Amino acid sequence: MAKRRITQETFDSVVRENIQEFEMEESEALKEAIEQFESQGVDLSNIVKAVPRVGSEENSEDQTHEVLQVLESLRSSSSSSLLEDMRLFSHHCSLGFPQRYLAAQKDAYPTILSCCKRASEDKEALNVALTALSWLTDGQPDLLDAEGQGFLMDTYSVHADDASLCLLCVRIVRHCCLKHENNRQDLVKAGVLSLLTGSLRSHAALPELVKEVCAALRVLTFDDDVRVAFVHPGDPAVLSELCATLSRLAVRNEFCQDIVELGGLKLMISLLADSMDCQVSSASSASLKASERPGACDIAARAPTRIDVMLLCWGYWETHDLFFQELVKQLLTALKAIAGNDDVKDAIVNAGGVELIVMAMNRHMTSAQPFTRGSLRLLVFQVCEQGCAAMCVLALRKPNNCARIMESSGALAALQAMKTHPGEVSVQKQSCMLLRNLVSRSQSFSAPILELGAEALISQAMEAHRDCADVARAALRDLGCQVQLRELWTGTKGSLSH
């Protein structure tokens, strides 16, 4: 049952009545008012629980809360007192949500936005103004309007190299996107993703900023706005950027473990599984006429995945294969990155990661159409490349994982990738490295891999691609094949011939 709510004015009038009519002390009057309303089942979470103060000596009857007094001062501030008033406003807003809510009810947002614009030419003043805006929007994403979005994006873009201003802009983005789907969509369309990932690259040495950017990216993927019937719970651009961010963060052993413990692996496996489920269910629709393709009712009848909703929202049924290439590639890249930790290798395998990787490779094996988004041109062979690379890392120093890869036809998928993409040196190299890792500690796998035609494919790669020669020879050697190892230098004096 929903609790009753009251206005700040109602609460203040009861406190004032307790003081004036019943001659209570301020603290006693406040406590009595709180107990009275709580006993009646009133929700006081948005109420400032303080005794209003006299606003000016001239008018002792004019009593109001301090945050509103500062707000009124801001509206009439001269340039000399503007900074101090904004700092004081930020202080009062930092005390709790009731202060921020009360300020917003008294039209604080247009006032603070106006102050931000007035301070746009002075970095110190802009820092103070953005801090105030950040506090005001915390828990109140509805405040952001089109004017505010434009100002925020312009400021973020212009000051992307300034770490302190960048941090405040990112924090405002996070506050305004939490539990607000429309703000998420509008800011993504305005280009916030490129700004966020740009901040990661430019300020990678600043832990606080990196943490804030990652939090903002995470919020952009949330499905938490109960007011929206159909959300975009996985904008492919957001999900791809999120996976790319995880890949960049997994640079140390403990970071890889942290990503798993914080739910990163679960997210990746879930997204990869969703993409496979959706593609299987939608594969037959690619050959249907537009009028025969699945609609909302058809999807609802078979328990839709998150990616089903994406397809429906954006009308991607006609190009569903191309739609997944970038996302799947980034997922595989992220799995490869966190698998640098040996314990995480086992976690990925135990979560069914090997089977999903093989399925992803097989699903994207033969399509050669380019997928273009802006300046990005993604070819499907990169999914095969990253799939082989991910299994290569999973197999390293892990005989049990090698067995799982063999059981899941991972070697067959790698060889099929070599056969399908003979001109792509990256696919050839990653496949050779995978095959070598599979047999380096499990020689019993050599025979079944050779029976699949590995020797001929590796030899072709070695002849076709100079950059692939070393890994190809190493793979042939560990498979037990005859391979001529060329001695590049004997150590004797004299000139070297090339």
N, C-alpha and C positions, 0 to 999 in steps of 0.2 A: 504494500500500500504506500503510495507516494505521500511524503510528509508535506505539511503546510508550510508556506513561506510567507514572510512579512517583509515590509520595506524597512530601510534604515531609519526613515523618519518615524515609523511606528515604534520601533525599538527605542529610539532616542527620547520619544515623548514619554514612554513609560519610565525610563531612567530619570528624566527630569521631574516627573510627577512624584516619584519616590523621594527625591531630594526636597522638593518644594512642599508637597502636601504632607508627607510623613516624616519630614525632617531627618532623613537618613544621611549618613556620611556617604561620600561619593562611591567608595569601594563597596559599601553595604548595599547601596541602591543598585549598583551595577550587578552585583551577585544576585540580588533578589529578582531583577528583571530576567536574568538568564535562566534562573531556576523556574520562574513562572512560565516562560515560553516553552522551555524544554518539557515541562510537565504536561503541557498541552499538545505535545507532539510536533512542535514547530522546528523546522530545519534552520539553524542559525549559522550554517557554514559560510554564508555570504554576508554576514553582519559584522561590522566593526564593533567589537566589544570594548568600548572605551567611552568615557564621558566627554561629550563635545566641549570644546574650549571657546572662550571669547575670541572673536576674530580681530577686533580692534578696540583700542581704549575709548574711541569716540562713541562706540555703540556696544555697550555691555550686554545688550539683549541678543546681539548677533552671535550665536554659538554654533560652531560647526567643527567638524573633524579636521585634524591637522593636514591631512592629505588634500582636502578641498581648499584649505587656506593657501597652501602652496600652489595649487592649481590656479586659483584666482590671481595670485601674485604673478604667475607665469603669463597670464593673459594681459597683464598690464606692465610687464617687465620692460625695463630699458635694456640696452645692449650690455651695460656694465654689470647688471645683476642677473642676467639670463642664465649664465653658467651655474651660479650658486643656486638659483631656484631649481634648475633641472637636476642638479645633484641631490638637492633636498627632496625633490619629487621621487627620484629613483630610490632614495633611502626609505621613504614611507611605503612605496610600492613593494619593496623587498621584505617588508614586515609580514606580509601574508596576502592570500587571495582576497579577503574581504576589502582591504584597502584598494587593491587594483580594481575590484568589481565596482566599488563605490565611485572611484574616479571615472571609470568608463561610463557609469550611469549619468555622470555629470558632464558628459561630452569631452572627456580628456583627450580622446584619440585625435580629433582634428587639431586640437591645440598643440599636442606633442609633435604631430606630423608637420605642422606649420613651423615649429621651432627647428625641426630637423632640416627643413628646406632653407630656413634663414641661416643655419650654420654650415651649409654645404661647402662654402669656400674656405672654412677654417677647420683644419683637421682636429684640433683639440676640442673645439665646440661641437663638431660633428660626432666625435667619440662620446661626449657627454650626452648629446641628444639621442644617439642610437641606443645608448645604455638605458635611457628613460623609456624609449619605445620598446626595447626588449623586455623590460620589466612589465610594462603595461600589457603587452600581448601574451604574456605567460599565462596560459589557461583561458585565454580569450581570443581564439583565432578568428572569430566572427568580426572582430574590429577591422581587420585588413580589408580595404576596398581597392578598386581598380587604381585609384590615384596612389595609394600606398604601395601597391605592387609595382607600379611603374617606377616610383622613387627608389624602392628597395633594390630592384634589378639594376637601375642606372648607377646607384651608389656602389653596389657590389662590383659591377663591371669596371667602373672608373678607379676604384680603390682596391682592386684585387691583389696588388702587390704590398699593401699595407696590412701587416698581420693583425694588428689590434682592431682595425675597422672591419677587416674580413671576418674576424671571429664574431663580432657583433652582428654582422649581416647574416652569417650562417645561423646564429642562435635565433634571430628573428624568423628566418625561414623555418627552422624546426618548430618554434612555438606556433607559427601560423598554419603549419601543415598538420599538426597533431589534431586528430579528430575532425578534420575539415577537408573533405574530398575535393571540393571545388577549388580551394586554394592550391591543393596539390597539383591538380590538372592545369590550372592557370600558370603556375610558376614553372612547371615542366615545359609547357608550351613556350614560355618566355625565355627558356634556355638556362634554367638554373642548374641543370645537370652538368653542363660543360663548365660552368663556374665552380661548382663544387669539386669536380675532379681536377680542375685546374688548380684549385687551392691545395689539394693533396700533393700535387707535383711541386708546386712553388714553395710550400711551407712544410715539407715532410719532416723537418727537424724540430717542429714545434708540437709537442705531444698534446697540449690542450686544444689546439686548433684541429689537429688530425682527429682527435676524439669527437669534437663537435661536428666536423664534417661527416664522419661515419654515422653519428647519431642522426643527422639530418637525412642522409641517404636511407637509413633504416626506416625513418618515419615516412618517407615517400612511398614505401612499399606496404604500409599498414592498410588494413581494411577495418577501420575503427569508427567510421562516421555512420551512426545509426539513422541519420536523417535521409540518407541516400539509398534508394532501392537497389540500383545497379551501380556498383563502384567499379573502378578500374584497378582491381586488386593486384595487378602485376604488370604495370606498364613495362613492355619489353625493354625500353631504353633504361628505365630505372633498375630493373632486375639485372640487366647486363652490366650497368655501371656498378651496382652493388657487388656483383661477383668479381668484377675487375678490381674493385677496391680491396676485397678480401685477398685477392692474389698478390696485390702490391704490399699488403700488410704482413703476409706470411713469409717474412725474411729471416726469422729466427725460430729455433726449435720450440721455445716456450710460447711464442706467438701462435704457432700452428695449434698447439694444445689449447690455448685460450680460445681460439676461434671455435674449436669443437665444443668446449665446455659451455660457451655462450650461445650455442645453438646453431652455429654456422654450418656445420656438416649436415645437421638435420634439415636445414633450409635447402641446401644444395641438392641433397638426395630427393627431397620432396618435390622440388621444381623439376628435376630431371625425370622423376617418375611421372609427374603430371604431364610433361611434354610428350612422353612416350604414350601414355594412356590416351591423350587427346588426338595424337596423330593416328593411332591405330583406329580409333572410333571415327575419325574424319577422313581417313584415306580414301574410302569408297566414294565420298562426296565430291572428290576432285573431278570425277568424270561425269557428274550429274549436271543437268541444266540448272540455271540459277533458281528457277521456280521450284526445283525438286530438292534443293540443298537444305540442310537442317536449319530450323529456326529455333526461337526461344523455347517453344513447347517441346520440340524434339530433344533438345539438350536437357531440359528439366526432367524429362521422362527417364533419363539414364544417369542421374546423380552427377551434375556437371562438375568438372574440375575448375580450378581458378583460371586456367588458360582457355577453357571453353568460353568463359565470360569475356575474356579479352578478345577472342576471335569474333564473338557475337557483337561486342561493342564497336569494334573497328572494321568489321566487314572483311576480315582477312581470310575467309574461307577459300577464295580462289588462289591465294598464294601461301597457303598454310605451311608448305614445306620450306619455302624461303624464309618465312616469318621466324621459324625456330632456329635457323642456322647460327645467327649471332649469339642468341641466348645460350644455346647448347654448347657452342664453342667456349664461351666465357665460363660456363659451369665446369666444363672439363678442365679448363686452364686453372680454375680455382682449386679443383680436386687435386690436380698435379702439384700445385703450390703447397697446400697444407700436408700433402703426403711426404714432404721432406722430413717429417717427424715419424720415426719408426712405429711408435704407438698409434699414431693417427692412421698409418697404413692399415693396421689391423682393424681399426674402427671403420674405415671406409669399406673394407672387404666384408666385414661382418654386417654392415648395413645394406649389403646388396649392391655396392657400388660397381663391382666388376661387371655384373650382368647388365646393369644400366648403361655402362660405357660401351659394351659390345652392341647393345641394342641401338644406341645413338649412332655408332659408326655404321651399322648396317642400314639404318634408316636414311642416312645422308651419304651413302656410298656412291650412288650413281648420278645424282643430279649435278649438273655442271653449270647451272644458270647462276649468274651473279646476283647478289642481293645488295642493293645500294640504298643507303640512308645518309643523305647529306654527302660529305666527302668520303664516307666509309664505303669501301667496296669489298664485300666478303664473299669468297668462293668456298664452296662446300667442302673442298678437300681439306680445309683447315680443321673441320670437325674430325676428320680421320686422323690428321696429324696430331691434334691434341688428345684424341682418344688413345692413340698409340703411346704418346708421351706420358699420359696419366698411368697407363698400365705398366709402362717401363719403370716408373718410379715405384709403383706398388710391388713390382717383382724384385726390386733390388734388395739383396740380402734376406729375402723372405721366401724360402722353399714352399711353405704352406700356401702363400699367396700365389706362387707360380702354379701350383696344382689347381687352385681355384680358377685361375685364368685359362688354363688348358681345358678344364671341365666346361667352362662357359664359352668355348670356341674363340677365345681371344686371339690365339695364334692364327686361326683361320681368318678372322676378321682383318688382322694385320697384313696377311699375305694377299687377301682380296683387295685391300687398299693399295698395295704395291702394284697389283695387276691393273687396277682401275685408273690409277694416277701415276703412270710411269714417268711422266715429265716433271713431276713435283719432287724436287730433291729433299724437301723437308719431310714429306711423307715417307720416302725411301729410307732416310736416315733414322727417323724415329722407329720405323718398323724393324730395321736391322738391330737397333739397340734393344728393342723389346725382345726380339728372338734370342739375342745373346744373353740377356738377363734371365730368360726362362730356362736356359740350359746350363748356365755357368755353375750352378750348384745342384742341378737335377739333370744329370746326363741321360736319365731314362726318357726324357722328353725329346731327345734328339731324333730318334727314329720316327715317331709320329709327325714331327714337324717336317722332316725331310720327305716323308710320304705325301705331304700336301704340296710338294713342288717348291720348297723353300730355296734349294740350292740354285736352281735356274733363275728365279726371280732376284735373288741377292746378287748373282753374277751379272745379270743384266744391269742392275742398279750400279754396280761397281764400274762397269764399262761406260755407262751413259753419263754418270755424274762424278766428276773428279772429287768434289767435296764429300762424296759418300764413300770413297775408296777405303779409308781406314776402318770405319765402323763395319763396312761390308766384309772386309777381310777378317776382322775380329769375330764377326758372327759366323762366317764359314769355318774358321778355325775351331771355335767352341762347339759347333755342330758336328765336328769330326770330319769335315770335308777336306779334300786336298786343295791347298791354297799356296800359291807361291808368294812368299814374303820377300819383298825387295829390300835389300840392305842399303839404306840411304847414305851411310858414311861408315867407313871401316876404322877410322881413327888414325890412319896413316897420313904423313905429310903430303902436301900437294894440293892442287886446286880441285875444287868440287865441280863436277859436271852436272848439268841440269837436263 
